[in-house]
Amino acid sequence: MAFSSWLIIAYIVTTLGVIGTVLSENRNPLKASAWILIIGLIPVVGIMTYIVFGQDQRRLHSISRRFYRRLMRRPQQLSLPKHLQRKRQITEEHLRLIELIQRNSNTPLLQLQSLEIYAWGADMYEALFHDLEQAEEYIHLQAYIFGADAVLDRLTDILIRKAKEGVTIRIIYDHLGSYNVPKAYWQRMRSAGIQVYAFMRVAFPLLSTTVNYRNHRKIVIIDGSIGYVGGMNFAQRYLTGNELGRWRDTHFRITGVAVAGLQSSFLIDWYTVSRKVVNMDRYFDPSVPANEYSPSVQFVSGGPISHWRSIEQAIIYMISRASERIYIQTPYFLPTENLNNALITAALAGVQVELMLPERTDSRLTTYAANSYLTLLLEAGVKIYRYTEGFLHSKLIMVDSSLASIGSANMDFRSLEHNFEISGFVYDSGITKRLIALFEADKKRCRLLTAKEWEGRSRQTRMAESVMRLFAPML
């Protein structure tokens, strides 16, 4: 046979093999059908797209099970005992959620001594840089984006100065998220004795099987007693804005034994990138004892290699058990089918559901896909607010004035299925009410989307939304 005939046969065999792999993974039938159509109907490109975006990574292990168990045992030892949980003002539904998170992610309930909320980058950076200056033993720091700008310049100067004072410093940056940072930045830090590693290096993004799985966590731990977590990266846009306007985000400074939840997440990622085992006794020695009356939090490290969709499961449980209200802020709204149905069901059941999204985003295609979900939400009675004074990058969920979700995860496929994320589930009415007050203040910078306005969209816009919705799992 001619060489071209052998190529055709090889391609057909490869295509059938990839389709067989998709079927064997027992995915959601809609997703499996979509991938089979893409692979079967788009020659070559379909297979390449699946290799980059479609593979199920849950069978992969980036860390040894033995080290993982040792690492997670430390936060478990700091957990609030169940008999004290019941003495606090935690509802039966909260206890069920605590149990769910404990079982799907091996995450204990930990005590907060304090929690500070930052709505603007200038306030967060001022507090963080002050705490970094006070570090005495070590600094652990990771983020998805480091911008090659004045914020990174200032951060670098502080870290190099602390390294010269003998402070141990470890940094993890996502290789794709911080792709534009010149190597000279990292080399300058390494020359000063700072340990810096990239997460999942991508030499050729269009050919990489890991390009779709990024580390989106933003975590800082200082001397084991102070932690930072939330939605803010290290970039000038959080101070002066960009073409989208001023950036509105939410970040948190925590103290108490709950810092151990951030510590375990960071050290798992650190082992993944460095393959170095650290002395855990040094990093899990809380200086603040547990108090049964302190607010409680569970930090969940979700990711594509997790056995369960831990963050998604917890959010759906929160929403499905709401009795009064659900407030959500997210920059990207591309919910999974189960999550979208949970919101619609809650609204139809009479729960007050309010969703706040940015008026403009940094991706037109993502916006089209996100808009395709809004029609049914409006019909179900969900109030949708569009943030108009800049770019809303905040990721918050508040339920019934007593439960909140904070962290780095957006309400989209990428955060819930593909990225490595961290979410904190906070069980405290005081903190939740503070976040609701922040949400109410943000409404003054929003406009309410009406059903009449939404029905006035052009036919071309509706078609673009429908087409892009097919690609929502990849955006």
ZIZIHU-V185835 format. One record per run of one state. SS is the DSSP state (@ for helix, = for strand, . for the rest). FROM is the first residue (numbers start at 0). LEN is the number of residues. Records with the same first field share a line. If there is no record, write none. Layout:
SS->FROM-LEN ; FROM-LEN
//
This chain:
.->0-2 ; 24-4 ; 41-3 ; 54-10 ; 77-4 ; 87-4 ; 105-4 ; 111-2 ; 118-2 ; 133-4 ; 143-2 ; 146-3 ; 164-3 ; 174-8 ; 191-3 ; 199-5 ; 207-7 ; 215-3 ; 222-3 ; 230-3 ; 234-2 ; 240-1 ; 242-2 ; 245-1 ; 248-2 ; 255-3 ; 274-5 ; 282-13 ; 302-7 ; 320-4 ; 329-3 ; 334-2 ; 348-3 ; 358-5 ; 371-2 ; 380-2 ; 387-3 ; 392-3 ; 399-3 ; 407-3 ; 418-1 ; 427-1 ; 443-2 ; 448-2 ; 455-3 ; 469-2 ; 474-1
@->2-22 ; 28-13 ; 44-10 ; 64-13 ; 81-6 ; 91-14 ; 120-13 ; 149-15 ; 182-9 ; 204-3 ; 236-4 ; 258-16 ; 279-3 ; 309-11 ; 336-12 ; 363-8 ; 373-7 ; 412-6 ; 428-15 ; 450-5 ; 458-11 ; 471-3
=->109-2 ; 113-5 ; 137-6 ; 145-1 ; 167-7 ; 194-5 ; 214-1 ; 218-4 ; 225-5 ; 233-1 ; 241-1 ; 244-1 ; 246-2 ; 250-5 ; 295-7 ; 324-5 ; 332-2 ; 351-7 ; 382-5 ; 390-2 ; 395-4 ; 402-5 ; 410-2 ; 419-8 ; 445-3
//
